[in-house]
Amino acid sequence: MLVAIITLYKINIGQGGEPTFEISKYYGLSIEPGAQIWLFLAFAVAFAIKVPMFPFHTWLPDAHVEAPTAGSVLLAGVLLKMGTYGFVRFCIPMFPYAAKEFSVVIIILAIIGIIYGALMALVQVDIKRLVAYSSVSHLGFVMLGIFVFNIQGMEGAILQMINHGLSTGALFLIVGMLYERKHTRMMDDYGGVAKVMPLFFPFFMIVTLSSIGLPLLNGFVGEFLILAGTFKTNYIYAAFAATGIILSAYYMLKMFKKVMFGPLDKKENEALPDITNRELGILIAIVALIILIGVYPNMFLRSMDATSNNILEIFFTNKSIIP
């Protein structure tokens, strides 16, 4: 990506542009199709690793499992979005011809990531690794929304970046809270936790349902917009992507049931303390945002309109221009 940035700088200077790295100055540059392809690939591979997008995702589950709770929350809530943001802000408006050429490949990889991430989450016994693989699936939805090139998909993808940070970040916090009490992340080591942690139970339930995409919670709005935008482009893509939502309901509810319900048959679980005031404050803040976005998403979508329309306008104006 660094080599591509330096190349762009040289192209800009060569076309009489001022010596700057301001992003907007690079929109609309006259770049040969062959050069666009290579520059797009240089940016896209870097961002795909950061997302992480299939097949560049393999580092993420291990990174989450090895990281402390705060590291996992930062990774899920902030750092992964640098990849998807890069595609929106750099790849599409700077290289519209190449973005159009590679759109089908990226859409197919995104759908594979959605289904593959969900299937991998389905067989995990470690709660944290399950949540990590669910990230691969959810971020596949974001990539799908970006590359269907319509306003519903784009705004759904941007909103889903926020939603993923809230829902998955909260899930990592919840796993961390359980780990602090019992020092294990294995689902089979829990069971009946709702009986001894009644204050913890509703927050875990809301965050789980948010990750699944239940209506009136944040995940539903983003996924609905992405699927609506995808359906406008190609209903077959939308049908395959929708299987990820079905699978997510299965693996998330299975995990929630194993941890929170069932018999309290392990003696050490009977002494688990409920959440503290500090943990309660953190979860209240996150759940309030989860419900706010689910009930009143326009507050967030309105602020995206101008930028999303501008990026799509640049794309549709320049995608077929061959200098």
C-alpha positions in Angstrom: 0.0 0.0 0.0 2.9 2.4 0.8 4.3 1.8 -2.8 0.8 2.5 -4.2 0.5 5.7 -2.2 3.9 7.0 -3.5 2.8 6.0 -7.0 -0.4 8.0 -6.6 1.6 11.0 -5.4 3.8 10.8 -8.5 0.7 10.5 -10.8 -0.9 13.5 -9.1 2.2 15.7 -9.5 2.6 14.5 -13.1 -1.0 15.8 -13.9 -0.2 19.2 -12.4 -1.7 18.6 -9.0 -0.3 20.2 -5.9 2.2 18.2 -3.7 -0.2 16.9 -1.1 -1.5 13.7 0.4 -5.0 15.1 1.0 -7.4 12.3 0.0 -9.9 14.4 -1.9 -7.2 15.7 -4.3 -6.7 12.1 -5.5 -10.4 11.6 -6.4 -11.0 11.8 -10.1 -7.3 11.4 -11.2 -6.9 10.2 -14.7 -5.3 6.8 -14.2 -4.8 4.2 -17.0 -7.0 1.1 -16.5 -3.9 -1.2 -16.1 -2.4 1.1 -13.5 -5.8 1.3 -11.6 -5.9 -2.5 -11.4 -2.4 -2.7 -9.8 -3.0 0.3 -7.5 -6.4 -1.1 -6.4 -4.9 -4.5 -5.7 -2.1 -2.9 -3.6 -4.7 -1.1 -1.5 -7.3 -3.9 -1.5 -5.0 -6.7 -0.3 -3.7 -4.5 2.6 -7.3 -3.6 3.6 -8.6 -7.2 3.1 -6.0 -8.5 5.7 -7.1 -5.8 8.1 -10.9 -6.4 7.7 -10.2 -9.5 7.8 -11.7 -10.9 4.6 -11.7 -14.5 3.5 -9.1 -15.9 2.7 -7.0 -13.4 4.6 -8.9 -14.0 7.9 -6.7 -16.7 9.5 -4.9 -14.3 11.9 -8.0 -13.1 13.6 -9.3 -16.0 15.8 -5.8 -16.6 17.2 -5.3 -12.9 17.8 -8.6 -12.7 19.7 -7.9 -15.8 21.8 -4.4 -14.7 22.8 -5.4 -11.0 23.4 -6.6 -9.8 26.8 -10.2 -8.6 27.0 -9.4 -5.0 26.4 -7.3 -5.9 23.3 -10.2 -8.0 21.8 -12.6 -5.1 22.4 -10.3 -2.6 20.7 -9.7 -5.0 17.8 -13.4 -5.7 17.3 -14.7 -2.2 18.1 -12.1 0.0 16.3 -9.2 -1.6 14.5 -11.0 -4.0 12.1 -13.1 -1.1 10.8 -9.9 0.5 9.4 -10.0 -2.1 6.7 -13.6 -1.6 5.7 -13.3 2.2 6.0 -10.3 1.9 3.6 -12.4 0.3 0.9 -15.0 3.0 1.2 -12.7 6.0 1.4 -9.8 4.9 -0.8 -10.5 2.0 -3.1 -13.9 2.9 -4.6 -13.5 6.7 -5.2 -9.8 6.5 -6.2 -10.0 3.5 -8.5 -13.6 3.3 -9.7 -12.8 1.3 -12.9 -10.8 -1.3 -11.0 -13.4 -1.4 -8.2 -16.1 -2.2 -10.8 -13.9 -4.9 -12.4 -13.2 -6.6 -9.0 -16.7 -6.2 -7.5 -18.0 -9.7 -8.3 -14.8 -11.3 -7.0 -15.1 -9.3 -3.7 -18.8 -10.0 -3.4 -18.2 -13.8 -3.8 -15.4 -13.7 -1.3 -17.6 -11.7 1.1 -20.4 -14.3 0.8 -17.9 -17.2 1.3 -16.7 -15.3 4.4 -20.2 -14.9 5.8 -21.0 -18.6 5.5 -17.5 -20.0 6.3 -17.3 -17.8 9.5 -20.7 -18.9 10.6 -19.9 -22.6 10.0 -16.6 -22.3 11.9 -18.4 -20.5 14.8 -20.9 -23.4 14.9 -18.3 -26.0 15.9 -16.4 -24.0 18.5 -16.3 -25.0 22.1 -14.3 -21.9 23.2 -16.7 -19.0 23.6 -14.1 -16.4 22.7 -13.1 -18.3 19.5 -16.8 -18.6 18.6 -17.2 -14.8 18.9 -14.0 -14.3 16.8 -15.3 -16.4 14.0 -18.7 -14.6 14.1 -16.6 -11.4 13.4 -15.4 -12.9 10.1 -19.1 -13.6 9.2 -20.4 -10.1 10.2 -17.6 -8.3 8.4 -18.4 -10.3 5.3 -21.8 -8.5 5.4 -20.0 -5.2 5.6 -17.9 -6.0 2.5 -21.0 -7.2 0.7 -22.8 -4.0 1.4 -19.9 -1.8 0.2 -19.5 -3.6 -3.2 -23.1 -3.7 -4.3 -22.8 0.0 -5.1 -26.1 1.4 -4.0 -27.1 3.7 -1.2 -28.9 1.0 0.9 -25.8 -1.3 0.8 -23.3 1.5 1.5 -25.2 3.0 4.4 -26.1 -0.5 5.8 -22.4 -1.4 5.6 -21.3 1.8 7.4 -24.0 1.3 10.1 -23.0 -2.3 10.4 -19.4 -1.3 11.2 -20.8 0.6 14.2 -23.1 -2.3 15.1 -20.3 -4.8 15.0 -18.2 -2.7 17.2 -21.0 -2.5 19.8 -22.3 -6.1 19.6 -19.1 -8.0 19.2 -17.2 -5.6 21.5 -19.8 -6.3 24.2 -19.6 -10.0 23.6 -15.9 -9.9 24.2 -16.5 -7.9 27.4 -19.0 -10.5 28.6 -16.6 -13.4 27.8 -14.0 -11.5 29.8 -16.3 -11.1 32.7 -17.0 -14.8 32.8 -13.3 -15.6 32.4 -12.4 -13.4 35.3 -14.8 -15.3 37.6 -14.0 -18.9 36.5 -10.8 -18.7 34.4 -12.2 -20.8 31.6 -13.8 -20.0 28.2 -15.1 -23.5 27.5 -18.9 -23.7 27.1 -19.1 -27.1 28.7 -17.6 -25.6 32.0 -20.7 -23.4 32.5 -24.4 -24.1 32.6 -27.2 -22.6 34.8 -25.3 -19.3 35.2 -28.6 -17.3 34.9 -29.5 -18.7 38.3 -26.5 -17.3 40.1 -25.9 -14.1 38.0 -29.5 -12.7 37.4 -28.3 -9.2 36.8 -25.8 -10.4 34.2 -28.4 -12.5 32.4 -30.5 -9.7 30.6 -27.4 -7.9 29.3 -25.9 -11.1 27.9 -29.3 -11.9 26.3 -29.7 -8.5 24.7 -26.2 -8.5 23.3 -26.6 -12.0 21.9 -29.9 -11.1 20.2 -28.3 -7.9 18.9 -25.5 -10.0 17.3 -28.1 -12.3 15.7 -30.0 -9.3 14.2 -33.3 -9.2 16.1 -35.7 -6.4 15.1 -35.6 -3.4 17.4 -31.9 -4.0 18.0 -29.0 -2.5 16.1 -27.9 -5.6 14.2 -31.2 -5.9 12.4 -31.0 -2.4 10.8 -27.6 -2.9 9.3 -28.2 -6.4 8.0 -31.6 -5.5 6.6 -30.2 -2.6 4.6 -27.3 -4.7 3.3 -29.6 -7.5 2.2 -32.0 -5.0 0.6 -29.2 -3.4 -1.3 -27.8 -6.8 -2.3 -31.3 -7.9 -3.5 -31.5 -4.9 -5.8 -28.2 -5.9 -7.4 -28.6 -9.7 -7.5 -31.2 -11.7 -5.5 -29.0 -14.9 -5.6 -26.2 -13.1 -3.7 -28.8 -11.9 -1.2 -30.2 -15.5 -0.8 -26.7 -16.9 0.0 -25.8 -14.1 2.3 -29.1 -14.6 4.3 -28.0 -18.1 5.2 -25.3 -16.4 7.4 -28.1 -14.8 9.5 -29.9 -18.1 9.9 -26.6 -19.8 11.0 -25.8 -16.9 13.4 -29.1 -17.4 15.2 -28.2 -21.1 15.6 -24.6 -20.8 16.9 -25.3 -17.7 19.1 -28.4 -19.2 20.8 -26.7 -22.6 21.2 -23.8 -20.8 23.0 -26.2 -18.7 25.1 -28.3 -21.7 26.1 -25.2 -23.8 27.1 -23.8 -21.0 29.3 -26.8 -19.5 30.9 -29.5 -22.2 31.0 -29.6 -25.9 31.9 -28.9 -27.5 35.3 -26.5 -25.8 37.7 -24.6 -29.1 38.0 -21.1 -27.8 38.6 -20.5 -26.9 42.2 -18.0 -24.1 41.5 -20.6 -22.3 39.4 -22.8 -21.9 42.4 -20.4 -19.4 43.9 -20.0 -17.1 40.8 -20.5 -13.5 41.8 -22.9 -11.3 39.8 -21.6 -8.3 37.9 -20.2 -5.4 39.8 -21.3 -1.8 39.6 -18.4 -0.9 37.2 -19.3 -3.8 34.9 -23.0 -2.8 35.1 -22.3 0.8 34.1 -20.3 -0.4 31.0 -23.0 -2.8 29.9 -25.8 -0.3 30.4 -24.0 2.2 28.2 -23.5 -0.3 25.4 -27.0 -1.8 25.6 -28.5 1.7 25.5 -26.8 2.4 22.2 -27.8 -1.1 20.8 -31.4 -0.3 21.5 -31.2 3.4 20.3 -29.8 2.3 16.9 -32.4 -0.4 16.6 -35.3 1.8 17.4 -34.2 5.1 15.9 -31.5 4.4 13.2 -32.3 7.6 11.3 -30.3 9.5 13.8 -27.2 7.7 12.4 -28.2 7.2 8.8 -29.0 10.9 8.2 -25.4 11.8 9.0 -24.1 9.3 6.4 -26.3 10.4 3.5 -24.1 13.2 2.1 -20.8 11.2 2.2 -22.4 8.0 1.0 -24.0 9.7 -2.0 -20.8 11.6 -2.7 -18.7 8.4 -2.9 -21.3 6.6 -5.1 -21.5 9.7 -7.3 -17.7 9.7 -7.8 -17.9 5.9 -8.5 -20.7 6.1 -11.1 -19.3 9.2 -12.8 -15.8 7.7 -13.2 -16.2 3.9 -13.3 -16.4 3.6 -17.1 -14.0 6.4 -18.0 -10.9 5.0 -19.7 -8.4 7.8 -20.1 
